Structure formats: C-alpha cells, structure tokens
Amino acid sequence: MKFNTKAMHANAIHDNQFGTHVTPLYQSSTFIFDDCAQGGDRFAGRDSGYKYTRLGNPNTDEVANRMATLDETDAGLYTSTGMSAVSTTLMALMNAGDHFISSDCIYGGTVSVINKVIVNYGIDMNYVNVNDYELFRKSFRPNTKVVYIETPANPTLVLIDIKKIAEITHENGAVLVVDNTFMTPYLQRPITLGADVAVYSVTKYINGHGDVVGGIITGKKEYIDVIKNPYLLNLGGTGSPFDAWLVARGLKTLGLRMDRHCSNAMEVAQYLDAHPLVEVVHYPGLKSFPQYELAKEQMDGFGGMIAFELKGGFDAGEKLLNNLKLIALGVSLGGVDSLIQHPASMTHSAVPIDERIAGGITDGLVRISVGIEDVEDIIEDLEKGFTKL
Ligand SMILES: *Cc1c(COP(=O)(O)O)cnc(C)c1O
C-alpha cells in the first residue's frame, strides 16, 4: 500500500459487533474483565486485552500504530502533547550521569524542558551546531547516550542531514532522536534515514485542524518498549481517546493537505522573494535557499512553513501583522488555515534583545504557516498588509 491508502486504512480497528464504518470512540477510562482470572491474565501480560486507558486504549493505539506504519518503523506511542512525547523520550533514554547533544536550534518548549527539568536529574548536555561535523564529532563524551535534532529548524528552517548525523551518532554508540513535526511522515521519514526514534507534536500537521494538542513517538521496538514501560505509563503522559480519535480523522487527509500546504507555500515564498520590502526569504524550496540540494534529497516536499525578514525591522513586522485580515495572528502551525507570527513583538517580546538576536530572532523576522486556503487570497491579504508599511 502507498502512503494515502495507509493513512486511511493501516492498523484500523474493525468493530465486529455493529459493523461501524469508522473506528468508534472508546471513551472509557477503564475496561471490564469477565472474571478475576481474565483480570489476572491481563495484568500479568498473558492476555493483551485492555485494562485501563492510561495503560492502553484502542483509539490511542490505532493512531500510534498507524503513524508507525507511515514512518516505516516498528512501533508507536500516542501522548497527551508534543512536549510529553519529547520529555518522556529524553527521560526514558537517559539516566543520571549520562550526557546528550542537541542541535542548537530547536523548539522553544524543548529548550525549556531541557534547561528547567531534564538537567535537574543529573543529565548533562550541550547545544551544538551539528552541521559543523568536526565540532559535532568532538562533542561526544564516553557517556553520551542521545543525539537530539530538529529539521527543518524553527524559525530559520536550517536543515540537518539526518543520514549523516545518524552515521556519526551510531559510530559513537548513541541513539538518534529526530523531531519530525514540521515535515510529517508524508514528507520525511527519519527512521528510514537512519534515526532510531521520531517525535511529533500532532497538534500541528498530523491532526491539522487546530482542535487538538497531542503527540506521537515512533521508532525501533527496543526503544519504544522502554519509553512506554516504565516511562510513559507511569509518568502518565498518555493522551485522551477522544483527541486520538480526532487525530486519526485528521491523519486520513494528511497527504492531500501536505500537497496543498507545499504548493501554496511555494507560491507565497516566490511572492515574498520578489517583494521589494522583504530582505530575505527562508524556504527550503527556493533555489536561493543555501541547503536547496539537501532539501530535494532528504524531503519529499518543502513543507508549509516560511520565515522571512522585513527590511523595515520591528515596526514593519508589527504593522504588517496588524493589517492582515485573513491570516490570523497566533503561535502554533500546521493547521488548515494560515497563521502568522512576529517573534520580536509576540513570543519573544520578553527576551532580552541581545539574547533574542543571538538566537537568530531578528527584529523584522516573520514566520508564516501557510494554510490550504486558495493561495490568491493568502497573497492578497499579505499584499494589503504590505501597502500599510
Ligand atoms: C509545537 C511543537 C512541539 C511541542 O508540541 P505541543 O503539542 O505544543 O506540546 C514540539 N516540537 C515542535 C517542532 C513543535 O512545533
């Protein structure tokens, strides 16, 4: 089966009692046993039936297994949020005394959980520009257990060659984890490129409709088994059945949506690239993008995220966004409708200016998550905003 067929049908649950066409919602916190012996068998692992939703549920399993199939790997787990996927994975793969390396440009929430939580458990780490392979190789220590990367990186869309990083990681006896939220399995399958575990915020493209927060972990069985038990089941980051049911619905149209996100984003990127008030456009699909060749090789499409730099700096960013009517101002990304954000005046307004600029968040940087509206309407909205600058 090919991707779109699998996104609809793989690992589907068939309800034999009523013959429902669509997987029913199993919104039940616990499951009833026929007798004590059956309860005993389930808790002892002799019977794989369900016991209690924190420990497993048909809806969360369905979407996790389907994602594992789409990622062409062994197993998957559904979690309450993308952050619970990230934090549970990191906690499961390391113990006190271990060290890990993270690429230096990763999601802000991941930076927070590393700096404020993970390091409190006796785990040491370094943020490294892993695209500098010599520096990356030198960053390994005898106790380095994990390498964590995100590609494309947020907000600069800098890419990391997963194959190359997997090679170096494995030479050093560590495990490679990739946050694949921006790409989804439709555009990039990290495990087939050599990674061991992939993590997702399904809040974004996977669910795609802006009405769920959730996460997924996929990967090789030896790692997923330990992330699940004892970590996920006891830390309690299990997601809700209703959310998983919605995510399974969103997943059915992932391929269709991603095709449209990609084609719309390409047109918007070209429009911005030609605009006299725009200094530079960061979009992997533009020939001017420094890693255009890697993008073509590693990804099956260039995605729906664009960052661009306004010549007019901070004021221009604020003015442009305040004059948009269709494109909504907000964080998050990957939904069917377009969202835009100006980090300097919004998400990073409280960050000291030197620190913000050192992190690549310049005054005029704008990030747009290009939706699947008619692209003419997206461009017209931007054009009207630009006339106010
Ligand atoms: C949003 C996001 C997360 C965190 O996911 P939540 O569902 O918000 O917890 C992690 N990584 C990336 C790349 C994201 O965009």
The ligand as an SDF file (V2000), in Angstrom:
LIG
                    3D

 15 15  0  0  0  0  0  0  0  0999 V2000
    4.6510   22.5180   18.8500 C   0  0  0  0  0  0  0  0  0  0  0  0
    5.9140   21.7770   18.8020 C   0  0  0  0  0  0  0  0  0  0  0  0
    6.3070   20.9290   19.8440 C   0  0  0  0  0  0  0  0  0  0  0  0
    5.5060   20.7730   21.1370 C   0  0  0  0  0  0  0  0  0  0  0  0
    4.2420   20.2340   20.9010 O   0  0  0  0  0  0  0  0  0  0  0  0
    2.9500   20.5290   21.8270 P   0  0  0  0  0  0  0  0  0  0  0  0
    1.9100   19.7070   21.1830 O   0  0  0  0  0  0  0  0  0  0  0  0
    2.7080   22.0050   21.7970 O   0  0  0  0  0  0  0  0  0  0  0  0
    3.2890   20.0780   23.2000 O   0  0  0  0  0  0  0  0  0  0  0  0
    7.4980   20.2340   19.7160 C   0  0  0  0  0  0  0  0  0  0  0  0
    8.2730   20.3790   18.6210 N   0  0  0  0  0  0  0  0  0  0  0  0
    7.9320   21.1970   17.5960 C   0  0  0  0  0  0  0  0  0  0  0  0
    8.8270   21.2900   16.4070 C   0  0  0  0  0  0  0  0  0  0  0  0
    6.7540   21.9200   17.6490 C   0  0  0  0  0  0  0  0  0  0  0  0
    6.4290   22.7370   16.6420 O   0  0  0  0  0  0  0  0  0  0  0  0
  1  2  1  0
  2  3  1  0
  2 14  2  0
  3  4  1  0
  3 10  2  0
  4  5  1  0
  5  6  1  0
  6  7  2  0
  6  8  1  0
  6  9  1  0
 10 11  1  0
 11 12  2  0
 12 13  1  0
 12 14  1  0
 14 15  1  0
M  END
$$$$
